[in-house]
């Protein structure tokens, strides 16, 4: 199927149809059916979208094209960016235990919270036995109760920082307009 438009003598579009072949002569002096030619769409990215079609008529040629527009954000886009940042791995560097890589998802944080509760009990009775923690990279770490608490505190502070950035950006939603600006906003913690 091909798109055709009926043009009057002033080049105004009177009607659009989809047809297998060009329609016959229209009734009306100076009117004509013209095939619509579509320009190839430009490439879009994760932060852009295609605009609505614009139509240009010149010398009985009807051209339609679209441009790329930045996607404007709203609170749901900010929430999505926050959730994406919380799904990323976060590294905690401990003095004597190296780097512990942690996913900030709920299950991982819940597991770490349970281990921290156990660590606090061990600290309260002056027990320094180590607990094996397997990080997101499948590396085992033998952590003391104090180190488990340090890891948990760092994770909770990182999560809080992500939420605080979310709130600040939502308060400035008129300043941050596009997904690109949202992703590059310097208020997000590293």
C-alpha positions as CSV (number, residue, x, y, z in Angstrom):
1,X,0.0,0.0,0.0
2,X,1.1,3.5,-0.8
3,X,0.0,6.7,0.9
4,X,-1.5,9.3,-1.5
5,X,-2.8,12.8,-0.7
6,X,-5.3,14.9,-2.6
7,X,-3.9,18.5,-3.1
8,X,-5.9,21.5,-4.1
9,X,-4.5,24.1,-6.4
10,X,-3.0,26.0,-3.4
11,X,-1.2,22.8,-2.3
12,X,-3.4,22.2,0.7
13,X,-4.0,18.5,1.6
14,X,-7.7,17.8,1.3
15,X,-7.6,14.0,1.8
16,X,-5.2,11.1,2.5
17,X,-5.7,7.5,1.4
18,X,-3.8,4.2,1.2
19,X,-4.1,2.6,-2.2
20,X,-2.4,0.0,-4.4
21,X,-2.1,2.5,-7.3
22,X,-2.5,6.2,-7.8
23,X,-6.2,7.2,-7.8
24,X,-7.8,8.5,-10.9
25,X,-8.4,12.2,-11.8
26,X,-10.1,14.0,-8.9
27,X,-13.2,16.0,-9.4
28,X,-12.2,19.7,-9.1
29,X,-10.2,22.0,-11.2
30,X,-6.5,22.1,-10.3
31,X,-6.7,19.2,-7.8
32,X,-4.2,16.3,-8.0
33,X,-3.4,13.1,-6.2
34,X,0.3,12.9,-5.2
35,X,2.2,10.0,-3.7
36,X,3.7,10.7,-0.3
37,X,7.5,10.1,-0.2
38,X,8.9,9.2,3.2
39,X,12.4,10.1,4.2
40,X,14.3,7.4,6.1
41,X,14.0,7.8,9.8
42,X,17.1,9.0,11.6
43,X,18.6,6.8,14.3
44,X,17.4,7.1,17.8
45,X,19.2,6.4,21.1
46,X,18.1,5.4,24.5
47,X,17.6,9.1,25.3
48,X,15.8,10.2,22.1
49,X,12.6,9.5,20.2
50,X,11.2,10.2,16.8
51,X,9.1,13.3,16.3
52,X,5.8,13.4,14.6
53,X,6.0,13.6,10.8
54,X,6.4,17.0,9.1
55,X,5.1,17.4,5.6
56,X,6.7,19.6,3.0
57,X,5.1,20.1,-0.4
58,X,7.2,21.5,-3.2
59,X,6.6,21.2,-7.0
60,X,3.9,18.6,-6.5
61,X,6.3,16.4,-4.4
62,X,4.9,15.5,-1.0
63,X,7.8,14.7,1.4
64,X,7.3,13.5,5.0
65,X,10.1,13.2,7.5
66,X,10.8,12.9,11.2
67,X,13.5,14.3,13.4
68,X,15.1,13.1,16.6
69,X,13.9,14.7,19.8
70,X,15.3,14.4,23.3
71,X,12.9,12.5,25.6
72,X,11.6,14.8,28.2
73,X,11.6,13.5,31.8
74,X,9.0,13.2,34.5
75,X,9.1,11.7,38.0
76,X,8.7,8.2,36.7
77,X,11.9,8.7,34.5
78,X,13.7,9.9,37.6
79,X,12.5,6.9,39.6
80,X,13.6,4.5,36.8
81,X,17.1,6.1,36.7
82,X,17.3,5.7,40.5
83,X,16.3,2.0,40.3
84,X,18.9,1.5,37.6
85,X,21.6,3.0,39.7
86,X,20.5,0.8,42.7
87,X,20.9,-2.3,40.5
88,X,24.5,-1.5,39.8
89,X,27.3,-3.0,41.8
90,X,28.9,-1.0,44.5
91,X,32.4,-1.5,45.8
92,X,33.4,-1.1,49.4
93,X,37.2,-0.9,50.1
94,X,38.2,-2.3,53.5
95,X,41.6,-1.8,55.1
96,X,42.6,-5.4,55.6
97,X,40.0,-7.3,53.5
98,X,40.4,-5.7,50.0
99,X,37.4,-4.6,47.9
100,X,34.0,-6.1,48.5
101,X,31.6,-5.8,45.5
102,X,28.0,-5.6,46.4
103,X,24.8,-5.4,44.4
104,X,22.4,-2.8,45.9
105,X,19.3,-4.9,45.2
106,X,16.9,-5.6,48.0
107,X,17.9,-9.3,48.5
108,X,21.6,-8.5,48.7
109,X,21.0,-5.6,51.2
110,X,18.7,-7.8,53.2
111,X,21.4,-10.5,53.4
112,X,23.9,-8.0,54.5
113,X,21.5,-6.6,57.1
114,X,21.1,-10.0,58.6
115,X,24.8,-10.5,58.7
116,X,25.2,-7.1,60.3
117,X,22.7,-8.0,63.0
118,X,24.7,-11.2,63.7
119,X,27.9,-9.1,63.7
120,X,26.5,-6.7,66.2
121,X,25.7,-9.6,68.6
122,X,29.2,-10.9,68.2
123,X,30.7,-7.5,68.9
124,X,28.5,-7.2,72.0
125,X,30.2,-10.3,73.5
126,X,33.7,-9.5,72.2
127,X,33.7,-12.3,69.7
128,X,35.9,-11.6,66.7
129,X,35.3,-14.7,64.7
130,X,35.1,-14.1,61.0
131,X,32.2,-14.8,58.7
132,X,32.5,-15.7,55.0
133,X,30.7,-13.3,52.7
134,X,30.6,-14.1,49.0
135,X,30.3,-10.9,47.0
136,X,28.6,-10.2,43.7
137,X,31.8,-11.2,41.8
138,X,31.7,-14.6,43.6
139,X,34.8,-13.7,45.6
140,X,34.8,-15.0,49.2
141,X,35.8,-12.5,51.9
142,X,36.5,-13.6,55.5
143,X,35.1,-10.6,57.4
144,X,35.3,-9.7,61.1
145,X,32.1,-8.4,62.7
146,X,33.4,-4.9,62.5
147,X,34.2,-5.2,58.8
148,X,30.7,-6.6,58.1
149,X,29.3,-3.6,59.9
150,X,31.5,-1.2,57.9
151,X,30.4,-2.8,54.6
152,X,26.7,-2.5,55.6
153,X,27.1,1.1,56.7
154,X,28.8,2.0,53.4
155,X,26.0,0.3,51.4
156,X,23.2,2.0,53.4
157,X,24.9,5.4,53.0
158,X,25.3,4.8,49.2
159,X,21.6,3.9,48.9
160,X,20.7,7.0,50.9
161,X,22.8,9.1,48.7
162,X,21.0,7.8,45.6
163,X,17.6,8.6,47.1
164,X,18.7,12.1,48.2
165,X,19.9,12.8,44.6
166,X,16.5,11.6,43.4
167,X,14.7,14.0,45.7
168,X,17.0,17.0,44.7
169,X,16.5,16.3,41.0
170,X,12.7,16.0,41.4
171,X,12.7,19.3,43.2
172,X,14.6,20.8,40.2
173,X,12.6,19.0,37.4
174,X,12.4,22.2,35.5
175,X,16.2,22.4,35.3
176,X,16.7,18.7,34.3
177,X,14.6,18.3,31.2
178,X,16.0,15.4,29.2
179,X,17.1,11.8,29.8
180,X,20.7,12.8,28.8
181,X,20.7,15.6,31.4
182,X,19.2,13.2,34.0
183,X,21.8,10.5,33.4
184,X,24.7,13.1,33.5
185,X,23.4,15.1,36.5
186,X,26.3,15.6,38.9
187,X,24.1,15.1,42.0
188,X,24.1,11.4,41.5
189,X,26.7,9.7,43.7
190,X,29.5,7.8,42.0
